[in-house]
């Protein structure tokens, strides 16, 4: 698995407290994923059954790990693994080598 470079200052600060809430609530991380060679992730067009289409929030957030197999908690490791879509604001926040896509619509 290839880990993506993260901004060391932001990563160190996040390791000392909860991750900052920079989520744009696009919901793309809750779409079905296909895993390809070399640990690549491709996002499909089908949202998780628990994603509210109006609010783009999880309807079972507190119990999501019990309700949906494969649902992952957001950690620095998950961000570095490239599991999140490239336009994810967590990904762009922690990886300054990428263009700032925070205003990008998914």
C-alpha positions, -999 to 999 in steps of 0.1 A, spaced: 0 0 0 13 34 -9 6 61 16 0 97 4 21 125 18 3 145 45 13 180 58 34 171 89 23 202 109 -14 196 104 -11 158 109 8 163 142 -18 188 155 -46 164 145 -29 136 163 -31 155 196 -68 162 194 -99 152 173 -96 159 136 -109 194 126 -143 194 111 -136 205 76 -161 182 60 -181 198 32 -209 172 36 -207 161 0 -215 125 10 -191 109 -16 -173 89 11 -207 71 17 -209 58 -19 -202 22 -28 -165 16 -35 -147 -9 -57 -112 -18 -48 -88 -23 -76 -51 -33 -80 -25 -16 -59 -51 -7 -33 -68 18 -56 -104 28 -48 -131 37 -74 -163 53 -63 -195 40 -78 -229 58 -83 -247 40 -56 -249 57 -22 -250 37 11 -285 28 21 -281 49 52 -271 81 35 -299 107 36 -302 121 0 -314 155 12 -289 162 40 -261 139 28 -256 128 64 -256 93 77 -290 84 93 -274 58 116 -241 76 123 -238 66 160 -243 29 150 -228 30 115 -201 4 122 -227 -21 134 -252 -13 106 -229 -12 76 -200 -36 71 -170 -18 58 -179 17 72 -147 32 84 -140 59 110 -121 89 98 -84 88 109 -52 102 96 -44 66 84 -76 65 64 -67 99 48 -32 88 40 -44 55 25 -62 74 -3 -95 58 8 -113 91 6 -122 107 -28 -96 131 -41 -120 160 -38 -127 153 -1 -120 184 21 -102 162 47 -79 150 19 -72 184 6 -68 199 41 -41 174 51 -23 171 18 -11 206 7 6 191 -24 -29 189 -39 -49 218 -53 -75 232 -29 -108 217 -41 -129 226 -11 -154 245 -32 -157 216 -57 -191 199 -60 -189 161 -61 
